[in-house]
Structure formats: C-alpha cells, structure tokens
Amino acid sequence: MKTNTREKIEIMQAHLDGSVVEFLDVASGEYLPVPYRPKWNWGRIAYRIKTPTKEMTVKEIEEALGYTIKVVK
C-alpha cells in the first residue's frame, strides 16, 4: 500500500487528535490498533484511520436495503 505525504499527515494528525489508527499485522492479515506511542515505519507497515462503527436498528437496515429481513439463530 503506497501512502503519499498528505495521507501520512492525515493519519498521524488523526492519531494526535485521539482517533484510533490501525496498522496491518502481516502475520494475521488484520488491522490492529497502533500503540500509544507508535514508531511510524511507512516503508514497511500500512496504516489507516479506523472507520467508526455505526449502530443501526433492524428497521433502519431494512430501510437502507429496501426490503425486510428475518433474523434467525
């Protein structure tokens, strides 16, 4: 993943502002939160700002999808 200077600044500024920034763990293939004091290694590690999760009711999901859903166990 190539990251330009503007994206690097955006990610590091988000970290300073308290947003959760994640790095790609190559062993697991998952993004994990960066430590409190990251040692930025842009040449070897991919970083991203964690996308905030949005809570939705089933009704809101149905409206967004345009059809009703049935929740099963």
SULVENZI-V545134 format. One line per field, one symbol per residue. psi: psi as a letter, one per 20 degrees, with the letter a starting at -180 (. if undefined). A space follows every 10 residues. Layout:
psi->???
//
This chain:
psi->opprgghggg ghhgghijqp pqqoohgijq pqqqrgnqnp mhhippqqpp pqqppqrhgh gghhhjrqqp pq.
//
